[in-house]
Amino acid sequence: MRKDYLLSTFVFPILTSIVGGILLSYISLLIPLNGKYETDYILLWARILLVFSLSFLIILYIISKYKTKTKPIKVIVFDFDGTLTYNNGLRSSWEKIWVHLGYKVQDCQEYYNQFKEGKIDHSEWCKITCKAFKNKQMSRGTLESVSKDIQLMDGAKEVLYKMKNEDHLKLYIVSGSIIQLIEYVWGDNIDDYFEGYNANILLFHRNNMLARIIGTEFDFAGKAEYIKKIAKDEKLKSTSEILFIGNSDNDEYAYRSGAQTLCFNPKLTNVNNKKIWHRHYRADSFHDLYNYIKKSYLFEE
């Protein structure tokens, strides 16, 4: 067990509770007692003991509750668009495809807003999108072309390789993007970095023309369910041993899983909502993100 982990988990909370108990006990001496000297003397020490014991237990309880949110992380789950990649033009993968096919960004955003407002469900959203893409003769080559316009964050591969092989973390992706697009952008060796990755899937005919879209069940509110699934598969004691890193409004639901959450380069989300985002950080390099994570979170050896 790492020395700093031992100190932060056991030594510091106990010492803090003892100091807090002593201070509150001292403050209790300011409250006068009325009665005979012998009675006062007995009551005085009884009160000191009682105040110290109660304050010690209360402070220790508060610290332990806080520590459940800062457990050592064993798994990191990443969003893809804008988290592992740069926000070039602030366009998502889907927006890039719509624009590439000759549509306007607003066309894509219209159906996104309808989904957010509950006017259509995810399945309907996928069907509408698929029909629009077919009308423009979308092919597998479209995805390949769009992937060239998506750039991984500087240092992403080096940092994630270090996280997996030196820090011994399990890494996952859960995204509202597209599986094939993620694979194109990352490269042939994606399985060397991630234990698993989940996103929407585009199916193509043998002539490479789009056939249909299979929507992921793990976007938006589903991201919390995916995190819970990972915790179960990895046999973790708690989902708080997972760090979720996202950047946008469809990542806001991850906190419902009980995981620790970090908003990286936020877009379309309120980072001041501490219920949703426990921390937030901005950087142009994954090396900077790695340094921030190492400084802010505990890793188990």
N, C-alpha and C positions, 0 to 999 in steps of 0.2 A: 504494500500500500504506500502511495506516495506521501512524503513528509507533509507537503502543503495540504494534501487532502485530509490527512489525519488531524492536522492543526485546525483546519476550517470546519471539519465535521464534528470533532469532539472537544478539543482543548479550548478553542476560542469561545464556543457557546457556553461551556461550563464556567470558564473564568468570567465571562460577561455576566452570567447569572449570579455568580458569587458577589461580584462588585456591585451589581444592581441591588442585591439583597442587603448588603452592608449599608449602602447609601440610603435606601428606604428605611432601614432599621434606625439609622442615625436621625433621619427626619422625624421618625415616630417619637424620638426622645423630646422633641419640642412640644409635644402634647402633654400638659401637666396632669398629674394624678393627685387626687385628694384622699387623704386617709393617713393612718399611722405609718411611721417610717418602715416598720417591718413589712406591713402589707404592701406599701409602695415598692419596696425593694423586690419583693417576690413578683408582684404584678409587672414591674418594670422589665425584669428579665424574661418573664413569660411572654410579655408583649414583644420584646425584641426577637425572641425565638420564633414566635408566631409570624411576625411581619417578615422576618428573614426567610422562613420556610415558604410562606405563600408567594412572596415576591420572586424567590429563586425559581419556584416551579412555574409561575406565570411567565417569567422572562424566558425560561428554557422552552416552554411550550410555544411561545411566539416565534422564537428563533427556529425551532424544529419545523413549524408550519412554513416559515419562509424558506427553509432549506429544501423542502420538497419541491420548490420551484427552481432550485439551483443544484439539483443532483448532477453528478458526473454524467456526461453524455456518452452514449455508446453507439448511437445512430444519428446520422444527419440526413434529412430528407430535403431535397432541393426542388423548387419550382424551376422551370426552364426559361421561358421568355423573360428577359429583363433581369434574370437572376444569374443564370449561367452564361447569358449572352448580353451584349450591349443593347441598350434601348435606342438603336439608330432610328431617328425620326419618330420615336415613341410609338412605333407600330408593332402590333403583335404579329405572330406568324400568320394568323388568319387574315388580318388586314393586308399583309404583304401579298397573299395569294389573290385576294379580291382585286387589289390594285393591279397586280401583274396580269390578271385576266381582262382588264379594261374597265372594271367597275370603279366607283368612288369609295373612299374610306367610309363615307356616311352610309353607304349601302350595307356595309358590314356592321357598322355601329347600330343601325336601325334594328336589326334582329337581335343584337346583343341587348339592347335596351328593352325590347319586348320580352326577352327571357328574364331579365332582371326584375321587370315589373310583374312577372307571373302570367303574361298574356299567352306565352307559348312555353312548352316544357323542352327539356334538352333534346329529346327525340325529334320533336317537330322542328327545332332549330337546325338539327343535322340534316333533316329531309329538305328543308328550304334551301340550306346552303348547298347541298348536293345537286339540287335541281338547277340552281344558279350557275354552279361550276360546269355542269354538263352542257348548259346552254352556250358556254364559251369553249366547249371542246377541251376541257381540262384533261391532261394526260400525266403519266408518271414523270415525264420530262419537265412538267410545270414545277413539280416539287423540287426537282434537282436544280432548276434555274433559280427558284426562290431561295433555296438553301445557300447559294453562293452570296446572297445579300445579308446573311445572318452570320455574325462574328462572335465566337466565344470570347468571354472576358479574358483579358491578358492574365496568363498564369493559371488558368482554370485547370488544365490537365496536370501541370506540375504539382499544384496544391492538392488536388484530389488524390493524386497518386501517393503523396506524402501522408495524407489523412488516412488512407486505406492501409498502406504498408508500414508506416512508422508509428502512427497514432492508433492503429488497429481499430478504426471506426468502420461501421457498415454504412454504405452510402446508397441512397435511392433517389429517383426522380419521380415526382407526381406532377403532371402538367395538363393544362387545357390545350396544349399544342397538338402536334401530330407525331405519332411514333416514327414514321418513315423520315420525317423532316429532322427529328432529333438525331436519328441514326446518320443521316447525310451530313449534318453539321458536325457531329462529334467525330465520326470516322468509324472504321471497321473494328476498332478495339474497344468499343464502349463497354463490353462485358468485363473487361479487365479493371474497370473502375467502379461499376455499380452492381449491387446485388440484384437490383430490379429497377424497371422504369415503366411508368404507366402514362398513357395519353390516348387521344382519339386515334382511330385507325382508318385509313383510306384504302378501300379495296378497288383493284383495277382488273379489267378484262384482259384477255390474252394479248389483245392489240394495244395494251397499255393505256387504254382510255378509262376514265373514272367509272366505276360501277356503283358504289355506294359508300356511305360514311358510317362507321360504327362508333357511336359516341361513347366516351368513357363514363363510367359511373362514379369516378373518383375526382371529378372537378368540382369547384365551388364547395358546397357542404360535404361532398363526397371525399374531400381531401382529409377531413378528420377521420373518416372511416378507414381510409387507406393507412393512415398513421397507426390507428388502433390495430389494424391487420398486421402491420409490420411488427408492432410490439408483441403480438401473439406469436408470430412466426419466429421472431428472434428470442422468444422466451424471456422477455424483459420483466422485471418486477413492476415497473410502472412506465406509462407513456412519457413521464417527465424525464426519462433517460434519453428521450429523442429531442433533437433540435430541428425545428422546421425553419427553413430560410426561404422566404418569398419576397414579393415586391409590390403586389397589386391587390385590387379589391376581391378578385376571385380566390386569393390566398387567405383572406380574413377569417375564414371558417376553421382554419387549422387549429386554432387555440381550443376549440371545443373538444379536441382529443385529449387535452391535458399536457400536450407537449410544450416545451419551451419554444418561444417564437422570436425570430429575428427578421426585421424588415430591412432588406438590403436594396439600396437605391430606390426608395419608394416612389410609386406612381399610382395615382387615383385611390389613395388610401390615407387614412388619418393615423399617423404614427404616434400621435399623442394619446391615443386610446390604449392605455396600458393593459386593459383587459384582453385586447386582441393582440397587440404587439408588446412583448415584454422589453424588447430593445430595438433600436434601429441604428443603421450605420450606412454611410455613403463612401464610396471609393471607386476608382477607375481600374483597380487591379485586384485580382484574387489574392495576390501576395499580401496586400494590405488587409483584406478581409480575414485571411488566415491569422495574421498577427493579432487582429482584434478578437477573434474567436479564442485564440490561445490565452489572451489576457483576461477575457471576460467569462470563460467557462472552464469547468473542471473536466479533465479527461482521466479515465481510469487506465492504469498501466496494465 
